[in-house]
Amino acid sequence: MSDSNNKVVDFTKAGEKHRAEKSHRKKEEKVDEMRKRFEGALPAKKTPVKDFLRKKKAKKKR
């Protein structure tokens, strides 16, 4: 038997990949929700969500 026919799954790597994808989806959903809220409040501003998140991140680094 050759090793190329057998597929071995490392559950720690697979689990981490799944968690990362799930976390990314949740973050995207939050950003989409924020985008809709900001669009209603500030329709003239081009990048309100990006600006908001940038300010929030800068504040955390202080």
C-alpha positions, 0 to 999 in steps of 0.5 A: 500500500502506498501512502498517497492513497491514504488521506490522514486528517489532522483534527486540530488543523481541521478544527482550527480552519473551521473555527477561523471560517466561522469567526470570519463569517460572524465578523462579516455579518457584523460588518454588513449589519453596521454598513446598513446602519451607517448607510441610513445614518450617514448616506453622504459619507463614503467609508463610514464603517471602515473609518469607524473600525479604524478609530476603534482599533486606534483607540484600543492600541492606546 
